[in-house]
Amino acid sequence: MAAKHALLAALALAGAHAAHAAAPTYQGQLSSGSFAGTVAAESGPWTDGANWSLWTFSADLVAEVSITVTPTNASLDPYIAVWYGTESDTAHYLDMSSDGWSSLFIAGADGLSSWHTGGAGEPAALSFTNIYGNGPFVLAIADYADGVGSGQLAYTITASVPEPETYAMFLAGLGLSAALRLRRRT
C-alpha cells in the first residue's frame, strides 16, 4: 500500500511539473544601450519562471557587465537576476537566487546596491565581471508580489555589455602604443 501511495505521489509531482513546463520566451538580445520591456504584475522572484521577463546576452571573458532596470510604471517593484547558461524549460529556474538545472546563478538585485533594497517605482541594478565563459547569459526580471493585481508593468533596461569589437580596438591601440614606444627607442 505504501508503494502505491509513493507511486501516486511521484506521478502527481511529475504531472505538476509537466503542467508548468514551458520553453523560455526571450524578449530580446541585450547589448550596450537601452531596451524597453514588460513583466507580469505579481510575477515574484520565487514563483514560476514562465511569468518572468527573460532576456539573453553574451559577454567576453573578463568583461565588466552592468545592468539597471528602471520601472516606467510606478507600481513595478523589480527584482532582477542573471544566470550563465540557458534552460530548456522555465520550470528549471527554481527561483531568482539559486542555480537552475543547467545554468549557474551569477547575481540578483532588488535595489541599487546590496545595502539599498528597492521598492515600487525604484530601479534595481547589478554588475559583475565575467569569469564564467563566452556562452550565453540570461537576465530575468520579476515584479515582487505587491498587491498590484494582474496586467503588464513596463520597464527600461540600461545595459553596459562590452562587445568583442571593443576589446579588439583596445588591443589594437595597445599594440600600436607598444610599437611606437619601441620605434622611439631605436
Secondary structure, DSSP 8 states (H G I E B T S, - for coil): -HHHHHHHHHHHHHHHHHHH-----EEEE--SEEEEEEEETT--TTS-GGGSEEEEEE--TT-EEEEEEEESSTT--EEEEEEES--SSGGG---TTS--SS-EEEEEESSSBTTB---TT--EEEEEE--S-SSEEEEEEEE---S--SSEEEEEEEEE---HHHHHHHHHHHHHHHHHHHHHH-
